[in-house]
Amino acid sequence: MKSTIFDLDTTDPTCVHKNPSDSIHLYEFTIPTLPAFAIEYFTLQFGALSCFPGKKDSIQNDKLTVCLEYDLNDFDSKLVIHYHGIRDYKLLFPFVADPSLQERLGNFYREAEITFENASWLSFMLMCGAIFEGILFAKLGQNKSFKDLISTASQQGLIDTRTESIMTIVRCYRNLVHANKHTESYVSRIDAMDTRITLDRLIKAV
């Protein structure tokens, strides 16, 4: 069983808050990538409080509905899903309008997951580079080199400096497949781990 965390932002425009009475607060959060996961169960965190869902709490497709006796505005709220795996990898990229590109990115992520679990670090980096490039291509709509896509995304505030740094590291590692790069350092476990964190965080953020 795997688990992952989603931030629940009550200030997000997609969050719907209904207050039918003083003692009831209904929240509906839209989490676009939820349909991708084969979810067994979920838990909720409101500040320091962690709890199982109530009878009126539910996940339907990309919607999380929560019924509470208090307002969430003052809480750092999170959804924790516990899942068996990915149902459909292309659903991790709901923001990609082109069905062919969405399908291809899903294939890349599936292979990235396999290579990561088998500690095949260079293969993992190659797949991550393909995913990063595809994400930036989809968001920017510009047919540029990976290097230029990273630079443009950073300039436009689409990615932060940490993500820019990781993407640049991945871009450099992709060149290790060339014979004349055999004297350069191989992919490190640390870089692979940092890249995996960045990859999954980026998919949730976009």
PyMOL commands that set and color helices and strands:
alter all, ss='L'
color gray80, all
select helices_A, chain A and resi 34-36+89-92+99-117+121-140+146-155+161-177+179-181+189-205
alter helices_A, ss='H'
color red, helices_A
select strands_A, chain A and resi 2-8+16-21+24-30+37-46+49-51+58-60+63-68+77-86
alter strands_A, ss='S'
color yellow, strands_A
deselect
rebuild
show_as cartoon
